[in-house]
Amino acid sequence: MSALASPTLSARRPAVSIVEIREKTVSVASPIRNAVVDFSQMTASIVAVVTDRVRDGKPIIGYGFSSNGRYAAGGLLRERFIPRILRADPAALVDEESGNLDPFAIWKVAMQNEKPGGHGERSVAVGVLDMAIWDAVAKIEDVPLYKLLADRYRGGAYDEKVFVYAAGGYYYPGKDIAGLKDEVRSYLDRGYTQVKMKIGGVPLAEDLPRIEAAIQVLGDASRVAVDANGRFDLRAALACADAIKPYGLAWYEEPCDPLDYQLHAIVTSAYGLPMATGENLFSHQDARNLIRYGGMRPDRDWVQFDCALSYGLVDYIRTLDVLDEHGWSSRRCIPHGGHQLSLAIAAGLGLGGNESYPDVFFPFNGFADETPVEDGYIALSDAPGVGLERKSNLYETLRSLGG
């Protein structure tokens, strides 16, 4: 999986150039909340990378967008990262033999003059651009991204379908236990077999009946995961662990601050059952520290790094290398975000599945219109690139960038 591995190269052809990069901030506001975040003012960045390669009379354009939970990174894109790419020698942005854009070379250019550490919001800005670059690269090759990744890194092998779980159970104004049950039933009706719900936004005594209601609808506690979104201190995290342990849930997610590895290790040891975390770690260096010091166990726990928030697929490949070095299988990765890029990565690089947001974060939630969820799995679109054009409401938003 190494980023330094030589990919399978196509025949030599004229080098591709980036003509223009467009960006825009869009709203993904919603009345929902988790334990720490109110999404009523949430925004996202969208990007279009316009190339000089033409197909069917139109320029090939790569699209990207930021994943949910972090705000738009327009200022960073406009002031630092887009200008660096556009100022660069075009020859420095392409693979010499294939002539196609080189995501690793472009990533290196974008990150010039950036100090190590402090990954914060810049990882989101680079992740948006990286998604658009990979989308363009695969479109230029005229193959779906998951096939391109499989060819480069897995000898052509890819998963024809990917496990997805429904992420929901947010706190809505006026939503009661009956409403939560109706929500969970709707996920079953749409083909999902596992659901993740939010906890930590109300006292534990109120959350436990909510968890039990979800278990009742799904019929098996192992089909329910809970997510505290980093809300708890040590005492609260351990109290929750003690209360939910008898259920035997699918996993207990992000009980404490994502960078407090020692606290996470203590909770993990005390709980014993599967844990999940990683969506708020934004680099392969942070991933390494989690694996070294966070008490995570490769035989039962799940890591949820979201490439769209963490410097893109280029750095996600480095993260997979870190996991491999520490004895972890890529099958223990189920990325956060519920977007098509993670789905393509899951199929192409052999991950354990992907999150899905059936009812929130429109229009960035969900997958291609023609690929319904069936028995907890979703098939892959055959569209070139990431396949964003096959999700009609999302594509309408992306087209607002022109093209």
C-alpha positions in Angstrom: 0.0 0.0 0.0 3.0 2.2 0.2 2.8 5.7 -1.3 6.2 5.0 -2.8 5.0 1.9 -4.7 5.1 2.3 -8.5 1.6 2.3 -9.9 0.7 0.6 -13.1 1.2 3.2 -15.7 -0.8 3.9 -18.9 0.8 4.5 -22.2 2.7 7.7 -22.6 0.6 10.6 -23.9 0.6 14.4 -23.7 0.7 15.7 -20.2 -2.5 17.0 -18.5 -2.5 20.5 -17.2 -4.8 22.2 -14.6 -6.5 25.1 -16.2 -8.4 26.5 -13.3 -9.4 25.6 -9.7 -12.8 27.0 -8.5 -14.0 26.9 -4.9 -17.2 27.8 -3.1 -18.8 27.6 0.4 -22.2 26.0 0.7 -24.5 25.4 3.6 -25.2 22.0 5.1 -27.2 23.5 8.0 -29.6 21.2 9.9 -31.6 21.4 13.2 -29.8 18.3 14.5 -27.2 18.1 17.2 -24.9 15.6 18.7 -23.3 15.7 22.2 -21.1 18.7 21.3 -22.1 20.3 18.0 -25.2 22.1 16.8 -25.3 21.8 13.0 -27.6 24.8 12.5 -24.8 26.8 10.9 -22.7 24.1 9.4 -20.9 24.8 6.0 -18.8 22.9 3.6 -16.3 23.7 0.8 -16.8 22.5 -2.8 -14.0 22.5 -5.4 -13.7 22.0 -9.1 -10.3 21.3 -10.7 -10.7 22.0 -14.5 -8.2 20.3 -16.7 -7.2 20.8 -20.4 -8.3 17.3 -21.2 -11.5 17.2 -23.3 -14.0 14.4 -23.7 -17.3 14.6 -25.6 -16.6 18.2 -26.2 -16.3 19.2 -22.6 -13.3 19.7 -20.3 -12.7 16.9 -17.8 -13.3 18.4 -14.3 -12.5 16.8 -11.0 -14.9 17.6 -8.1 -14.3 17.6 -4.4 -16.1 18.6 -1.2 -15.3 18.6 2.5 -16.8 16.0 4.8 -19.3 16.9 7.5 -18.5 18.1 11.0 -15.9 20.7 10.1 -16.7 24.1 8.6 -15.8 25.3 5.1 -12.1 26.0 4.5 -12.5 28.6 1.8 -10.0 31.1 3.2 -7.2 28.5 3.4 -8.1 27.3 -0.1 -8.1 30.8 -1.7 -5.1 32.2 0.2 -2.6 29.3 0.3 -3.4 26.0 -1.3 -5.0 26.8 -4.6 -2.5 29.6 -5.5 0.4 27.2 -4.8 -0.9 24.6 -7.2 -1.7 27.2 -9.9 1.8 28.9 -9.6 3.6 25.6 -9.9 5.4 24.4 -13.0 2.8 22.2 -14.7 5.5 19.6 -15.3 5.9 19.2 -11.5 2.2 18.2 -11.2 2.2 15.2 -13.5 3.5 11.7 -13.7 6.3 11.7 -16.3 5.4 8.4 -17.9 1.6 8.5 -17.9 1.2 12.2 -18.4 -1.7 12.2 -16.0 -1.9 14.3 -12.9 0.1 13.0 -10.0 -1.9 13.3 -6.7 1.2 12.8 -4.6 3.2 15.5 -6.5 0.3 17.9 -6.2 -0.1 17.2 -2.5 3.6 18.0 -2.0 3.3 21.3 -3.9 0.2 22.2 -1.9 2.0 21.6 1.4 5.1 23.7 0.6 6.0 26.1 3.4 3.7 24.4 5.9 5.2 23.6 9.3 4.8 20.1 10.7 2.1 19.4 13.3 -1.0 21.5 14.1 -3.1 19.8 11.4 -6.4 21.5 12.3 -8.4 23.0 9.5 -5.7 22.9 6.8 -6.1 19.2 6.6 -9.7 19.8 5.5 -8.6 22.3 2.8 -6.0 19.9 1.3 -8.5 17.0 1.6 -11.1 18.9 -0.6 -8.5 19.5 -3.3 -7.2 16.0 -3.1 -10.6 14.5 -3.7 -11.0 16.6 -6.8 -7.6 15.6 -8.1 -8.2 11.9 -7.7 -11.6 12.4 -9.3 -9.9 14.0 -12.3 -7.2 11.4 -12.5 -9.6 8.5 -12.7 -11.9 10.4 -15.1 -8.9 11.0 -17.4 -8.1 7.3 -17.2 -11.8 6.7 -17.9 -12.2 4.3 -15.0 -14.0 4.4 -11.6 -11.7 5.4 -8.8 -12.0 2.2 -7.0 -10.8 0.3 -10.0 -7.9 2.7 -10.4 -6.9 2.2 -6.8 -7.2 -1.6 -7.0 -5.0 -1.7 -10.1 -2.4 0.5 -8.5 -2.3 -1.1 -5.0 -4.1 -4.5 -4.9 -3.2 -6.2 -8.2 -6.6 -5.3 -9.7 -8.7 -6.9 -6.9 -11.6 -4.8 -5.5 -14.7 -5.4 -3.5 -17.9 -5.5 -5.7 -20.0 -4.4 -2.7 -19.2 -2.6 0.6 -20.8 -2.9 4.0 -22.5 0.3 5.1 -24.2 1.2 8.4 -26.8 4.0 8.9 -25.6 6.8 11.1 -28.4 8.7 12.8 -30.0 8.9 16.2 -29.3 12.6 16.5 -31.0 14.8 19.0 -33.8 16.7 17.3 -36.1 19.3 18.9 -39.1 17.4 20.2 -37.9 14.0 19.2 -38.9 11.3 21.7 -38.3 7.5 22.0 -41.2 6.8 19.6 -39.6 9.1 17.0 -36.2 7.3 17.4 -37.8 3.9 16.9 -39.5 5.2 13.7 -36.1 6.4 12.5 -34.4 3.1 13.1 -37.3 1.2 11.4 -36.9 3.4 8.4 -33.2 2.4 8.1 -34.2 -1.3 8.1 -36.8 -0.5 5.5 -34.0 1.0 3.3 -31.8 -2.1 3.5 -29.5 -1.3 6.4 -28.8 -3.9 9.1 -26.7 -1.9 11.5 -27.3 1.6 13.0 -25.1 4.0 14.9 -26.8 6.5 17.3 -25.7 9.6 19.3 -25.3 9.5 23.0 -23.9 12.0 25.6 -26.2 14.9 24.7 -28.5 14.1 27.6 -27.9 12.5 31.0 -27.0 8.8 30.9 -30.3 7.9 32.6 -32.0 9.4 29.5 -29.7 7.8 26.9 -30.0 4.3 28.2 -33.7 4.0 27.3 -32.9 5.4 23.8 -30.2 2.7 23.3 -32.6 0.0 24.5 -35.3 1.3 22.1 -32.9 1.0 19.2 -31.9 -2.5 20.3 -35.6 -3.4 20.5 -36.2 -2.4 16.9 -33.1 -4.0 15.5 -33.5 -7.1 17.5 -29.9 -7.6 18.4 -27.6 -5.3 20.4 -24.6 -6.2 18.2 -26.4 -4.2 15.4 -26.3 -1.0 17.4 -23.3 1.3 17.9 -23.2 4.4 20.1 -21.2 7.6 19.5 -20.4 10.1 22.3 -18.5 12.5 20.0 -15.8 13.1 22.5 -18.1 14.5 25.1 -17.1 12.6 28.3 -14.4 13.1 30.9 -12.8 10.0 32.4 -15.5 9.6 35.1 -18.4 10.0 32.6 -16.7 7.8 30.0 -16.2 5.0 32.5 -19.8 5.3 33.9 -21.2 5.0 30.4 -18.9 2.0 29.6 -20.1 0.3 32.8 -23.7 0.9 32.0 -23.7 -0.2 28.3 -21.3 -3.1 28.6 -24.1 -5.7 29.4 -25.8 -4.8 26.1 -22.9 -6.1 23.9 -23.1 -3.3 21.4 -21.3 -3.2 18.0 -19.0 -0.5 19.4 -18.6 2.4 21.8 -17.3 5.3 19.8 -15.2 8.3 20.7 -16.1 8.6 24.4 -13.5 11.2 25.2 -11.4 13.9 23.6 -9.8 12.3 20.5 -6.3 13.5 21.3 -6.3 12.3 24.9 -4.8 8.9 24.1 -4.1 7.9 27.7 -7.7 8.5 28.7 -8.9 6.5 25.7 -6.6 3.7 26.7 -8.0 3.6 30.2 -11.6 3.5 28.9 -10.7 0.9 26.3 -9.2 -1.4 28.9 -12.0 -1.0 31.4 -14.7 -1.5 28.7 -13.1 -4.5 27.1 -15.6 -4.7 24.2 -15.2 -3.1 20.7 -14.3 0.6 20.6 -14.1 3.0 17.6 -12.5 6.3 17.1 -10.4 8.3 14.6 -12.8 10.6 12.8 -11.2 13.7 14.4 -7.6 12.7 13.8 -6.4 14.4 10.7 -3.0 13.0 9.7 -1.1 9.7 9.5 1.1 11.0 12.4 -2.0 11.3 14.6 -3.1 7.9 13.5 0.3 6.5 14.5 0.0 8.0 18.0 -3.5 6.6 18.4 -2.3 3.1 17.6 0.8 3.4 19.8 -0.8 5.0 22.8 -4.6 4.9 22.6 -5.1 1.3 23.7 -6.6 0.2 20.4 -6.7 -3.5 19.7 -6.5 -4.8 16.1 -8.6 -7.9 16.8 -11.8 -6.0 17.8 -11.6 -2.2 17.5 -12.4 0.1 14.6 -10.6 3.1 13.2 -12.6 5.7 11.4 -10.2 8.2 9.8 -12.0 10.3 7.1 -9.7 11.1 4.2 -11.7 14.1 3.2 -10.9 15.7 6.6 -7.4 14.5 6.9 -5.3 15.7 3.9 -7.1 13.4 1.4 -6.4 10.0 0.0 -2.7 10.7 -0.4 -2.3 10.8 3.4 -4.9 8.1 3.9 -2.6 5.7 2.0 0.1 6.7 4.5 -2.3 6.0 7.3 -2.9 2.5 6.0 0.8 1.9 5.9 1.0 3.0 9.5 -1.7 0.5 10.4 0.0 -2.3 8.5 3.3 -1.6 10.3 1.5 -2.0 13.6 -0.2 -5.3 12.7 -3.6 -3.8 11.7 -5.7 -5.0 8.8 -7.3 -2.5 6.5 -10.5 -4.4 7.2 -10.6 -2.7 10.6 -11.1 0.6 8.9 -14.7 2.0 8.5 -14.3 5.7 7.5 -16.4 8.5 8.9 -18.2 10.8 6.5 -20.6 8.7 4.5 -19.4 10.0 1.2 -18.6 8.5 -2.2 -14.8 9.0 -1.9 -14.6 6.8 1.2 -16.9 4.2 -0.5 -14.5 4.1 -3.5 -11.5 3.7 -1.2 -13.3 1.0 0.8 -13.9 -1.0 -2.4 -10.5 -0.3 -4.0 -8.3 -0.7 -1.0 -10.1 -3.4 0.9 -11.5 -1.6 3.9 -14.1 -3.0 6.4 -17.0 -0.8 5.2 -18.2 2.8 5.2 -20.5 5.0 7.2 -23.7 6.2 5.6 -26.0 9.2 6.4 -29.4 8.4 5.0 -31.2 11.4 6.4 -28.7 14.2 7.2 -26.0 16.4 5.6 -27.8 16.9 2.3 -26.7 16.8 -0.5 -23.3 15.3 0.4 -24.8 12.3 2.2 -25.5 9.0 0.4 -24.2 7.4 -2.8 -25.1 6.9 -6.4 -28.8 7.1 -7.1 -28.9 3.7 -8.9 -27.2 1.8 -6.0 -29.6 1.1 -3.2 -28.5 -0.6 0.1 -29.4 -4.3 0.2 -28.9 -6.4 3.3 -26.4 -3.9 4.7 -24.3 -3.7 1.5 -24.1 -1.3 -1.4 -22.8 -2.0 -4.9 -20.4 0.3 -6.7 -21.3 2.6 -9.6 -19.4 2.1 -12.9 -19.0 5.9 -13.4 -15.5 7.2 -14.1 -13.9 9.0 -11.2 -15.5 9.1 -7.7 -18.9 8.9 -9.4 -20.3 12.2 -8.0 -22.3 12.8 -11.2 -24.4 9.7 -10.4 -25.8 11.4 -7.3 -28.1 13.9 -8.9 -28.8 16.4 -6.1 -25.1 16.5 -5.2 -24.1 17.0 -8.8 -26.4 19.9 -9.1 -24.6 21.6 -6.2 -21.2 20.8 -7.7 -22.3 22.2 -11.1 -22.8 25.6 -9.4 -19.0 25.9 -9.8 -19.5 25.8 -13.6 -18.7 23.1 -16.1 
